[in-house]
Amino acid sequence: MLDIVALDKILDSAPMKRKTIAENLGVGFSTFSQKANGHRRFTAEEAIQLAELLGLSLDDLKAIWGD
């Protein structure tokens, strides 16, 4: 399950704005916000892209999405 607080902290310290992250993922800002707030699910591809954009490791992803 998505840890919204952990993801929010990572996004707050990201080198780019959330709108830019959404654009890089190929989704609208509203869709990205819904996913980041746990109202919709990220696809596996989006999670991988997000990790690459933010320089996250597999351990970071596990902390956000759980085991």
Secondary structure, 3 states (H helix, E strand, C coil): CCCHHHHHHHHHCCCCCHHHHHHHHCCCHHHHHHHHCCCCCCCHHHHHHHHHHHCCCHHHHHHHHCC
